[in-house]
Amino acid sequence: MTPVIFGFLIALAVGVTGIGGGSFTVPLLLLTGLPAAEAVGTTFVFAGVLRLIAAPFYYATKQVHARYAWLLLRGAVPGLVLGMVALKLLARDSRNPVVIIVIGIMLTLSSSVTFIKRVQAPNFARKNSRWLPWLAFPIGVESGFSSAGAGALGTMLLMNYSEITP
């Protein structure tokens, strides 16, 4: 029953904020004894299904800035592939402590970014949109390796460097 409650609470957090799918689920699965690569893969599927269900609602209520989404995807998708390849290479041994340490560091850094003072440069994205794919690339790498960060880091990026609302 506890996994159902955790799943519900994580899904609620993702639905309300767009963040938390990987940040909460990976550590929870690691605590259950799941190998790191399986925890990341399972979390990716879980968070992906949640987002596939939520995406049409955000789109229908006009809460998606299509141009920024496209620019972010242009950088994040190649980063995602690189992160997944890195995880596959490092996680050949299912109990590799390096993978756990790197995932822990990535989770800590991605959650810590919310405490950094907001820069608030709302015209940046409009005037410098060519930089958004480059800024999204490391978000993709982190997400591909740890299944975390896409929501948290992408949200912080857009809240600080675009004119769109949370």
Secondary structure, 3 states (H helix, E strand, C coil): CHHHHHHHHHHHHHHHHCCCHHHHHHHHHHHCCCCHHHHHHHHHHHHHHHHHHHHHHHHHCCCCCHHHHHHHHHHHHHHHHHHHHHHHHHCCCCCCHHHHHHHHHHHHHHHHHHHCCCCCCCCHHHHCHHHHHHHHHHHHHHHHHHCCCHHHHHHHHHHHHCCCCC
